[in-house]
């Protein structure tokens, strides 16, 4: 079974040099030509965003010939970038860029420039940059692009792997070493899960700074970590914004993000550092699923490290109805959507390789003040739909005509970065029938460094709470293969929604993170 993602990321290969058309313009011999492009520095995009916010919003240009606008999924996938024309290919840099064609769902024009020596030079679209296998070749130039992807040698030194891609609205993805694409990040979320409809800001322009050119012995001796910088201009009816992404590919791929927002209107429902993922089913939620695989998801839980030092784990769900949860906090240490389960046997999918999907951890930089980590869970009957959204919502609305800055670090990783999580972690949640029809049995497995030295005969206890209903038969047992198990039964009665939490204790010392769960009929 092959999952057909709506974020197509095409196969990549090592590329060679490409000289864009601006680089070949003739220069009169009588007078020196001015340097190509326009001046560019760290404030350029901020100034553009500020000026843009002072004007009424203009929707992105979606003008396309019918043969591109009406493409089917497989037709769009057949339009392939010519990898021999990758930007910076063969120039001795540690990065290359390739571009996505417009069409299918990706009709909005995105303008892209490269920055060299403080000058920004547009990268022009021409049809010859692409192979058109099952689609007529466009007869016009200047179509712009739908997005781009960045390649760097993160798995082996002689091959440029695809590291990240920006495509569609303000969505982008990345991977670390030995990972495959999974969940996405976004530039900004506005009115997510609002009954009046969500607003989707778009990246309308990008500037890619050419990485340093290394050659010969200098390239071989370079021990500096890989990094490159991308600037982006975002726009929507409610706000414009300037983004700076400094990308560090590697075992974990890290994005250092700085964003300056210029709201046109008051924004009460702004989502900062939004994450978007897919959860279809797992061991606790597959009773109505007819599928050979034990689990299907890009992420299995939301982890939060609060400003007060609490460690919270909320397993994800594919609910019968849309669910919205808000976890209030002040100055959060971090939050993210994680794929904790890394065992192939728990997925059994040779093509999707869900065990290799990255976790995405948000590390705020500076004091984000009061707000909440919000979680939206949307019902889905297919794995092709991203149905999970998480983000930080500031307590105070973003005010019109203001300038608001946020800085944070995104870790595309197998697990959150050091320092180590202070408490043992939940590795599995299972739910089934209790001792009779009126009860539900919950089984929570926990493991971690703090439990490795606890003897099997130790007296551990679990504190389990429910907002409604009744908790009975709380039991804590060692697992022979390592770790401990909490089990309990819930008698919901006539209740339709119950919030649960549980934590493992040794005497009065908390040993595990706090497990959170929303039970619904």
Legacy VTK file of the C-alpha trace (Angstrom):
# vtk DataFile Version 3.0
C-alpha trace
ASCII
DATASET POLYDATA
POINTS 521 float
0.000 0.000 0.000
1.596 3.240 -1.095
0.569 6.427 0.613
-0.021 9.222 -1.888
1.111 12.370 -0.191
-0.202 15.725 -1.409
3.233 17.184 -0.732
5.131 15.554 -3.635
8.842 15.273 -3.065
10.582 13.907 -6.103
13.656 11.669 -6.240
16.928 13.533 -6.126
20.401 13.021 -7.545
23.724 14.811 -7.337
23.586 17.764 -9.709
26.044 19.801 -11.729
26.352 23.501 -12.421
23.534 25.682 -13.660
23.998 29.321 -14.710
20.711 31.266 -14.548
19.973 33.619 -17.406
20.854 36.762 -15.484
24.461 35.515 -15.299
24.923 35.413 -19.078
23.838 38.953 -19.963
26.218 40.787 -22.285
28.200 43.659 -20.792
29.317 46.677 -22.869
33.081 46.905 -23.055
33.087 50.687 -22.738
31.636 50.917 -19.230
31.682 48.599 -16.233
28.290 47.024 -15.654
26.684 47.558 -12.267
26.636 44.444 -10.102
23.663 42.258 -10.921
20.598 42.203 -8.714
19.538 44.514 -5.924
21.052 45.227 -2.494
20.097 42.696 0.196
20.854 42.384 3.902
19.296 40.973 7.072
16.718 43.785 7.240
15.550 43.641 3.632
12.693 41.179 4.093
11.625 42.816 7.360
11.319 46.134 5.515
9.368 44.452 2.713
6.977 42.829 5.201
6.441 46.115 7.019
5.631 47.880 3.754
3.361 45.039 2.656
1.336 45.229 5.886
0.576 48.891 5.186
-1.280 47.898 2.009
-4.497 45.920 1.509
-3.936 42.187 1.094
-3.637 40.943 -2.479
-4.220 37.205 -3.084
-1.309 35.304 -4.658
-1.092 35.021 -8.423
-2.701 31.712 -9.425
-2.858 32.387 -13.156
-1.885 29.230 -15.057
-2.620 27.648 -18.433
-5.468 25.119 -18.205
-3.125 22.236 -19.022
-1.253 22.945 -15.757
-4.175 24.002 -13.566
-6.165 20.839 -14.330
-3.391 18.293 -13.758
-4.123 15.043 -11.962
-1.862 13.879 -9.153
0.158 11.411 -11.266
0.546 13.947 -14.066
1.943 16.499 -11.674
4.342 13.945 -10.225
5.648 13.301 -13.742
6.997 16.870 -14.010
10.565 16.433 -12.795
13.217 19.035 -12.198
16.336 18.490 -14.342
18.864 17.661 -11.636
21.764 18.620 -13.896
20.576 22.233 -13.519
20.447 22.383 -9.723
21.316 25.777 -8.284
24.959 25.724 -7.024
25.442 22.249 -8.488
29.106 21.572 -9.268
30.232 24.881 -7.702
31.880 23.378 -4.619
29.179 24.325 -2.126
27.755 21.928 0.452
24.175 22.652 -0.657
22.154 22.523 -3.858
18.635 23.778 -4.619
16.009 22.332 -6.947
12.583 23.705 -7.768
8.953 22.573 -7.906
6.767 23.316 -10.919
3.407 25.006 -10.535
0.256 22.960 -11.161
-2.232 20.537 -9.569
-2.838 21.858 -5.994
0.172 24.179 -6.165
-1.096 27.001 -8.365
0.243 29.998 -6.407
3.280 31.683 -7.898
6.345 31.814 -5.639
9.226 34.111 -6.581
12.701 32.888 -5.648
16.041 34.714 -5.699
19.558 33.837 -4.676
21.749 36.134 -2.595
25.446 36.471 -3.398
27.712 39.054 -1.823
24.876 41.201 -0.532
22.998 41.232 -3.862
19.691 39.473 -4.576
19.250 38.076 -8.090
15.956 36.567 -9.307
15.976 32.955 -10.436
13.986 32.882 -13.638
11.606 30.096 -14.581
12.113 28.540 -18.003
10.486 25.265 -19.119
13.885 23.740 -19.898
14.544 23.439 -16.162
12.079 20.528 -16.070
11.321 17.200 -17.726
7.688 16.822 -18.824
7.005 13.088 -19.148
3.199 13.022 -19.366
2.373 16.719 -19.622
2.777 19.077 -22.621
5.761 21.364 -22.190
4.616 24.936 -21.423
5.259 27.401 -24.220
5.681 30.413 -21.942
8.377 31.635 -19.597
8.101 33.607 -16.357
5.660 31.248 -14.651
7.540 31.392 -11.374
7.816 28.327 -9.167
5.638 26.483 -6.659
8.483 25.992 -4.182
11.915 24.463 -3.788
13.957 21.847 -1.955
17.457 21.855 -0.525
19.981 19.000 -0.848
23.101 18.344 1.212
25.327 15.309 1.958
23.907 14.203 5.328
24.022 10.392 4.890
27.277 10.056 2.972
29.810 12.603 1.712
29.463 11.845 -2.010
25.680 12.206 -2.371
23.394 15.215 -1.975
20.356 13.978 -0.029
17.122 15.916 0.042
17.148 17.718 3.393
14.089 19.984 3.295
11.362 21.257 1.008
9.093 24.305 0.985
5.885 23.689 -0.966
2.299 24.822 -0.562
1.013 27.817 1.480
3.589 28.188 4.308
4.335 24.460 4.701
7.827 23.008 4.871
9.402 19.666 5.807
12.836 18.377 6.732
14.638 15.188 7.682
17.725 14.216 9.611
20.133 11.402 8.875
18.462 8.060 7.984
14.977 9.579 8.141
12.138 9.838 5.610
9.641 12.663 5.217
6.759 12.715 7.658
5.185 15.633 9.493
5.362 19.270 8.354
5.896 22.657 9.929
4.224 25.896 8.876
5.180 29.514 9.005
2.021 30.581 10.822
-1.425 29.230 11.706
-4.471 31.504 11.997
-7.946 30.469 13.209
-7.163 26.749 13.162
-10.341 24.743 13.939
-12.381 27.952 13.960
-15.975 27.267 12.776
-15.774 30.276 10.451
-12.838 28.714 8.588
-9.070 28.672 8.847
-6.840 31.293 7.255
-3.773 29.905 5.473
-0.896 32.393 5.151
1.406 31.838 2.179
5.107 32.283 1.513
5.100 34.477 -1.574
8.851 35.061 -1.977
12.118 33.403 -0.932
15.768 34.442 -0.939
18.376 31.658 -0.806
21.821 32.757 0.331
24.521 30.957 -1.614
26.594 28.878 0.805
30.371 29.327 0.927
32.262 27.706 -1.926
34.799 25.165 -0.680
37.438 23.658 -2.914
40.399 21.295 -2.794
42.201 20.869 0.505
40.023 23.485 2.189
36.880 21.485 1.413
38.468 18.250 2.612
39.708 19.844 5.828
36.541 21.768 6.646
35.056 20.662 9.960
32.500 23.452 10.188
28.908 22.225 10.524
26.814 22.560 7.379
24.522 25.587 7.400
22.727 27.896 5.017
20.233 30.746 5.332
16.846 31.246 3.703
14.642 34.324 4.007
10.908 34.237 3.300
8.147 36.822 2.916
4.758 35.654 4.193
1.384 37.257 3.548
-2.264 36.717 4.443
-5.396 38.839 4.937
-4.526 39.263 8.639
-0.757 39.779 8.592
2.499 39.917 6.714
5.714 38.503 8.156
9.440 38.191 7.551
11.170 34.869 8.266
14.820 33.946 8.521
15.642 30.218 8.527
19.197 29.122 9.287
19.355 25.437 8.394
21.847 22.984 9.916
21.495 19.507 8.331
22.884 16.475 10.102
21.980 13.628 12.412
19.289 16.000 13.620
18.420 18.721 11.141
17.955 22.017 12.965
16.212 25.178 11.795
16.950 28.384 13.692
13.867 30.507 13.010
13.344 34.227 13.510
9.993 35.742 12.542
8.733 39.318 12.679
4.961 39.677 12.298
3.166 42.823 11.099
-0.558 42.259 11.786
-3.045 44.179 9.613
-5.829 43.302 12.060
-6.064 42.041 15.621
-5.324 38.288 15.594
-6.837 36.484 18.580
-6.151 32.998 17.252
-2.528 33.040 16.101
-0.566 29.787 16.076
3.197 30.236 16.470
5.554 27.449 15.312
2.677 25.291 14.024
3.251 21.578 13.398
1.036 19.422 11.158
1.039 15.625 11.221
-0.990 12.468 10.551
-2.418 9.979 13.034
-4.653 7.267 11.593
-4.581 4.471 14.174
-2.456 2.668 16.753
-2.792 -0.182 19.239
-5.299 1.732 21.366
-7.556 2.741 18.457
-7.699 0.073 15.746
-10.917 -1.770 16.697
-12.814 -0.364 13.679
-9.819 -0.441 11.285
-9.582 -3.146 8.621
-5.851 -2.993 7.873
-2.999 -5.517 7.926
-0.708 -3.067 9.685
-0.624 -2.730 13.491
-0.276 1.084 13.372
-0.243 3.946 10.865
0.909 7.413 11.922
3.605 10.043 11.376
3.473 11.022 15.068
2.119 9.196 18.094
2.048 11.891 20.765
2.429 15.492 21.874
5.246 16.107 24.374
5.458 19.284 26.445
8.116 20.560 28.848
6.404 23.366 30.718
7.910 26.496 32.159
7.378 25.033 35.645
9.359 21.902 34.751
6.492 19.458 34.223
6.900 16.818 31.542
3.572 16.018 29.848
2.778 13.306 27.283
-0.492 13.258 25.380
-1.020 10.283 23.027
-2.668 11.333 19.764
-6.077 10.141 18.617
-8.166 9.929 15.458
-11.428 11.050 17.050
-14.993 10.548 15.878
-15.485 14.331 16.093
-13.029 17.222 15.910
-11.251 17.653 19.244
-9.504 20.792 20.524
-7.242 20.827 23.597
-5.350 23.731 25.153
-2.539 23.269 27.699
-1.880 26.586 29.427
1.721 27.486 30.209
4.121 30.352 30.837
7.576 30.507 29.250
7.488 26.946 27.836
10.757 25.032 27.602
9.627 23.100 24.539
6.890 21.129 22.838
6.625 18.877 19.835
4.915 16.085 17.948
6.964 12.920 18.423
7.204 9.553 16.737
8.370 7.571 19.771
7.698 4.083 18.456
10.711 3.156 16.276
10.049 -0.567 15.803
9.295 -1.777 12.270
7.273 -4.683 13.708
4.760 -2.167 15.072
4.058 -0.777 11.561
4.916 -3.561 9.061
4.921 -1.076 6.154
7.873 -1.596 3.797
7.069 1.464 1.663
5.955 4.120 4.143
8.645 3.275 6.767
6.734 4.984 9.556
9.437 3.949 12.022
11.780 6.380 10.220
9.533 9.433 10.343
11.100 12.379 12.215
9.860 13.879 15.441
9.674 17.669 15.438
10.608 19.527 18.620
10.064 23.269 19.100
12.552 24.986 21.413
11.472 28.572 22.191
14.277 31.123 22.358
13.615 33.882 24.861
10.566 34.264 27.082
7.342 33.567 25.185
5.254 34.707 28.136
1.769 33.371 28.817
-0.167 31.252 26.377
-1.007 27.656 25.622
0.111 24.716 23.558
-2.950 23.945 21.471
-3.699 20.548 19.948
-6.252 19.953 17.196
-7.263 16.381 16.292
-9.415 15.995 13.172
-11.258 12.807 12.167
-9.855 11.016 9.128
-10.663 7.785 7.317
-7.459 7.764 5.249
-3.774 8.094 5.961
-3.244 10.579 3.128
-4.670 13.436 5.206
-2.754 15.379 7.824
-5.246 15.570 10.686
-3.119 16.706 13.647
-2.083 20.316 14.364
-0.127 21.668 17.353
1.149 25.196 17.998
1.775 27.885 20.609
-1.060 30.374 21.062
-0.068 33.626 22.851
-2.430 34.624 25.654
-2.809 38.164 24.338
-4.064 38.793 20.784
-1.565 40.123 18.275
-2.515 43.774 17.843
-3.040 45.450 14.485
-0.250 47.835 13.398
2.170 46.251 15.886
5.463 44.436 15.281
5.812 41.090 17.059
8.963 38.934 17.126
9.404 35.271 17.931
12.542 33.160 17.820
12.691 29.399 18.121
14.624 26.328 17.084
13.077 23.389 15.221
14.696 19.979 15.760
13.840 17.358 13.111
15.027 14.423 15.172
14.427 10.926 16.501
13.941 12.288 20.038
14.121 15.725 21.707
17.678 17.003 22.137
19.681 17.076 25.372
19.388 17.885 28.190
17.753 14.534 28.756
14.112 14.452 29.699
14.043 14.536 33.498
11.486 11.749 33.840
10.850 8.258 32.459
8.681 8.265 29.338
5.494 6.544 28.220
6.308 4.033 25.491
2.867 2.589 24.796
-0.798 3.194 25.578
-3.354 0.407 25.089
-7.093 0.417 25.719
-9.557 -2.454 25.717
-12.590 -3.939 27.398
-12.545 -4.058 31.185
-13.826 -6.817 33.435
-17.386 -6.139 32.239
-19.252 -4.089 29.612
-19.374 -1.015 31.828
-15.605 -0.509 32.139
-12.598 0.247 29.940
-9.126 -1.111 30.719
-6.126 1.210 30.253
-2.568 -0.155 30.067
0.365 2.305 30.090
3.976 1.129 29.625
6.783 3.329 30.955
10.546 3.140 30.537
13.608 5.312 31.014
16.927 5.781 32.790
15.289 6.541 36.135
13.669 3.107 36.146
16.635 0.945 35.095
17.950 0.671 38.657
14.558 0.179 40.310
14.336 -3.453 41.549
11.335 -5.533 40.527
10.404 -5.826 44.201
10.321 -2.061 44.727
7.125 -0.485 45.979
5.995 1.871 43.246
2.585 3.473 42.987
0.546 5.241 40.364
-1.603 8.305 40.832
-4.509 8.200 38.386
-7.167 10.907 38.114
-10.307 11.334 36.046
-12.390 14.467 35.508
-15.529 12.311 35.634
-16.445 8.662 36.035
-14.691 6.309 38.441
-11.143 4.860 38.518
-10.664 1.354 39.989
-8.147 -1.517 40.079
-4.981 0.597 39.778
-2.012 -1.797 39.475
1.737 -1.202 38.953
3.857 -4.123 37.711
7.409 -4.590 36.352
7.732 -5.594 32.703
10.142 -8.545 32.281
11.872 -6.889 29.296
12.361 -3.675 31.255
10.239 -0.810 32.488
6.989 -0.738 34.417
3.285 -0.943 33.589
0.372 0.998 35.034
-3.074 -0.498 34.495
-6.463 0.700 35.695
-10.138 0.527 34.815
-12.421 3.444 34.026
-16.156 3.266 34.644
-17.495 6.171 32.549
-21.167 5.735 33.378
-23.185 8.068 31.172
-20.286 10.451 30.521
-19.310 11.175 26.916
-15.927 12.847 27.523
-13.463 12.286 30.374
-9.991 13.780 30.880
-7.506 11.347 32.441
-3.991 11.668 33.825
-1.571 9.219 35.420
1.972 9.295 36.815
4.357 6.738 38.327
5.799 7.445 41.785
8.483 5.956 44.036
7.382 6.943 47.541
6.491 10.615 46.998
8.991 11.156 44.178
7.583 11.370 40.634
9.490 8.951 38.381
7.616 9.371 35.100
6.192 12.085 32.951
2.485 12.855 33.326
0.347 10.816 30.949
-2.704 12.704 29.668
-5.630 11.234 27.756
-9.034 12.353 26.541
-11.515 9.471 26.542
-14.593 9.898 24.372
-17.459 7.661 23.385
LINES 1 522
521 0 1 2 3 4 5 6 7 8 9 10 11 12 13 14 15 16 17 18 19 20 21 22 23 24 25 26 27 28 29 30 31 32 33 34 35 36 37 38 39 40 41 42 43 44 45 46 47 48 49 50 51 52 53 54 55 56 57 58 59 60 61 62 63 64 65 66 67 68 69 70 71 72 73 74 75 76 77 78 79 80 81 82 83 84 85 86 87 88 89 90 91 92 93 94 95 96 97 98 99 100 101 102 103 104 105 106 107 108 109 110 111 112 113 114 115 116 117 118 119 120 121 122 123 124 125 126 127 128 129 130 131 132 133 134 135 136 137 138 139 140 141 142 143 144 145 146 147 148 149 150 151 152 153 154 155 156 157 158 159 160 161 162 163 164 165 166 167 168 169 170 171 172 173 174 175 176 177 178 179 180 181 182 183 184 185 186 187 188 189 190 191 192 193 194 195 196 197 198 199 200 201 202 203 204 205 206 207 208 209 210 211 212 213 214 215 216 217 218 219 220 221 222 223 224 225 226 227 228 229 230 231 232 233 234 235 236 237 238 239 240 241 242 243 244 245 246 247 248 249 250 251 252 253 254 255 256 257 258 259 260 261 262 263 264 265 266 267 268 269 270 271 272 273 274 275 276 277 278 279 280 281 282 283 284 285 286 287 288 289 290 291 292 293 294 295 296 297 298 299 300 301 302 303 304 305 306 307 308 309 310 311 312 313 314 315 316 317 318 319 320 321 322 323 324 325 326 327 328 329 330 331 332 333 334 335 336 337 338 339 340 341 342 343 344 345 346 347 348 349 350 351 352 353 354 355 356 357 358 359 360 361 362 363 364 365 366 367 368 369 370 371 372 373 374 375 376 377 378 379 380 381 382 383 384 385 386 387 388 389 390 391 392 393 394 395 396 397 398 399 400 401 402 403 404 405 406 407 408 409 410 411 412 413 414 415 416 417 418 419 420 421 422 423 424 425 426 427 428 429 430 431 432 433 434 435 436 437 438 439 440 441 442 443 444 445 446 447 448 449 450 451 452 453 454 455 456 457 458 459 460 461 462 463 464 465 466 467 468 469 470 471 472 473 474 475 476 477 478 479 480 481 482 483 484 485 486 487 488 489 490 491 492 493 494 495 496 497 498 499 500 501 502 503 504 505 506 507 508 509 510 511 512 513 514 515 516 517 518 519 520
